[in-house]
Amino acid sequence: MWYICGLQDCFLWLFRMRIFRLLVVSLCCVSCLGQLPSQDTLALLEFKKGIKHDPTGFVVNSWNDESIENNGCPSSWNGIMCNGNNIAAVVLDNLGLSADVDLGVFSNLTMLVKLSIANNSISGKLERSLGDFKSLEYLDVSDNLLSSSLPSEIGKLASLKNLSLAGNNFSGAVPDSISGLASIRSLDMSRNSLSGPIPSSLTRLESLVYLNLSLNGFTKGIPNGLELMNKLDVLDLHGNMLDGKVDPLFLMLTNASHVDLSGNLLVNPAEDHKKFLGGVSSSLKYLNLSHNRIVGSLVGGGDAQAFGSLKVLDLSYNQLSGELPGFNFVYDLEVLKLGNNGFSGPVPNNLLKGDSLVLTELDLSRNNLSVTVSVLIFDLTFIISDAKATLFYLTGHISLITSTTLHTLNLSSNQLSGELPLLTGSCAVMDMSRNNFQGNLTRLVKWEKVEILDLSQNQLTGPIPEATAQFLRLNHLNLSCNSLNGPLPKAIARFPKLATLDLSFNGLGGPLLPSLLMSETLAKLHLQGNAFSGTIEFSPLFNITNLLAIDLSDNGLSGELPDGFGLITGLERLNVGRNNFSGSLPSSFANLTRLSSLDISGNHFTGHLPENLSDSLVSFNASYNDLSGVVPDNLRRFPLSSFYPGNSALQFPNPPPGPRQGQAGNNHPRTIVIVAIVVSCVAALTILILLVVFIRHKRKSKRPSPVATTKDVSRTSTNPSSVGGQDRSSGLHVSAGDLARSRKGSSSEIIDPEEKLAALTGFSPSKTSHFSRSPESGDSYTMESLSRLEAGSPDRLAGELYFLDDTVSFTAEELSRAPAEVLGRSSHGTSYRATLENGMLLTVKWLREGVAKQRKEFAREAKKFSNIRHPNVVGLRGYYWGPTQHEKLILSDYISPGDLASFLYGNTPSLYFSDNLPSSFAYNVVCIRNVCLAWM
């Protein structure tokens, strides 16, 4: 018995030992398993695999499985925040990461609350697994390269409070399931390619405070019900293609303080044409409806409360008309922009009194205000014109500006006349360009608070006064395109903050102030098109880094270019063309490492071109000089027209790709062919013209009596507007007989051979590059209307191309290559239709020799003509000025078909015009008068 009991004890002891060993092994295993990556960590490591570039090493140097905490959460990793054993937040903003990843890997982070990877270069898609982020409250993937449509599972993120998908490539429609974001407070889908209508399900997001759907492709109208969202404070839908109606109830009932609907195709209901703003909600502070199609009057008569508590109102670039309201009891308005409409009547007194509003910014440019008004701040006298005359100008004169709050004033592009105001109040930014101001600049001595001043394209005369040293704040001064004369005052170089000075296209003379070139603040200096003379005495003792652009072209400067130009190390654009400089070019030009545009054409430079000019040069012109030697290696990439005509002793190391001036090539057969073609074309065209004249003469001889008072200007058109199936892009051709009716005996009936050659081979203005413009920001008040193109490198001609409209831009090579079709001829020259490579159509008029005026006068008249805005006048887009008399082009929009003449003579098909207007003699006289007034 005792033997059996001992055996049992032995077995019991062995069993206990085995249990102990198992426990020890289990504890060891548990300890080892605690060091293995958790599911959350594995998800982060999977994301790391997709990173292609981490410039700061923020992720790749920190995320490794050797630094995992004992609890399994890598809280020591950069950008990771833990909550106990789980990852709660991943923040990787603004790191410059380049990655191609599947954001679905983060769905494995079951306790993730915040995911932010904004402002990187992360590509990928939003997968359907997005709906698995059950606990996510903050998701920001803005400003990346994500694409795809939005999955419907996005509506499953019931806990999400902030969602930003802005600045990606998401496309397609917004799913209706978006209404499932029950907790959302901020929703930003701006700057994508989303399309379709804005889903009405958004109106069910009762917690929404911020909604931004701007800069997409949304269509249709504004969903009904947005005005009933009680918590919505910011609504931004600008920059879409919304083409519905603006509901007046929305403006009156909305609880939002900021509403931006600009840049769409919105209209107002027909019944509201008499009163667009019947009233706005008391909570609305910012309202922007600019760049839409709103028509009618702004408010009804006596609607004093129509503006509520608005601080900013922008209705510019619409089609509003009628008289402006009285702005009585409007105490909160700070910014008012009503430019580019058709308002008429008086300028309200209360709008301009310094004690009635707190306006800081006022824009009344380009309207139709045209009656007499006399107020405390402005003394305006308007011309009362016929109701049928439609001149979109504010006319009159300004005597005083005494407002103590007005900071920015834009009255540009009107017909304001008289002398400049005596006082400018507190105005710091003033744009009165493109008006008819007259007199001298002596009144500027009291404008001490002005910081940005643009008086370009007026009729100002006299010298720049010396007593202007009080401009302690002046940063930008543009007095270009006036009739100023006299020398430059020395005080102008002492303005302590002056960065941009544009005195181009005046009659200023005398020597150039060296202190201007040594200014510590000046960045852009435009003195072209004046009468400056003498040498440049310029010997700085230190490097000058502020000057970026210098234009001294078209003056009478002489002598050698000083070596001091090489010390302007920050210089990017230099134009000294068409002066009387001589001598060798400074070797110090090699120090201008940032130089991108250089024009030294039209001078008397001798010697060799400098070696080692900057490789950053993109535009270069040295033609019409007396240079010699071999063209340096880094300049051989420019066309021959950058060096020739002129420079007969300048050589290329190898035969150049084409003949230059004075060089007899081996193209004798080719020349014969070209001459034969030209002669044949001219002969054929001459025969055709004679035939047409003969036929017209025969028709005239058959007419019974010349009693008719209405001229029948017959036109031959290949336009399909009246004949189906024909090419609409082809030009409208005027017969020789039509032209002869108003120009009997004109010598222009025969096209010059050079004009015919131009029509066959394209145009040859200079290859150019954009010159700098005045500083601008948003609705800039200092933007120069003339975009200069510097340092021509022409393919055939050494001239300059000027744009008068910032909406167009093309190189001279493109214009030179454009196919040309003859449209008509006059005593001034021949007009062609040119088709650019991008499909843009232009009318190019080649002026006959002797027609163009002197350069400065021609430029001034061209700019004046470009400012005419009238339905019967085609705006001028630019002009080309070549070195010889027959190299002058003017560029305008191509209008096909129809023109003022055919409209006046009453045989233009009505479908070419939006309205079937009467064509009586009296109406024709009104049209002609309007055109003349627009020119005046």
Order of alpha helices (4+ residues) and beta strands (2+ residues): alpha-alpha-beta-beta-beta-beta-beta-beta-beta-beta-beta-beta-beta-beta-beta-beta-beta-alpha-beta-beta-beta-beta-beta-beta-beta-alpha-beta-beta-beta-beta-beta-beta-beta-beta-beta-beta-beta-beta-beta-beta-beta-beta-alpha-beta-beta-beta-beta-beta-beta-beta-beta-beta-beta-beta-alpha-beta-beta-alpha-alpha-beta-beta-beta-alpha-beta-beta-beta-alpha-beta-beta-alpha-alpha
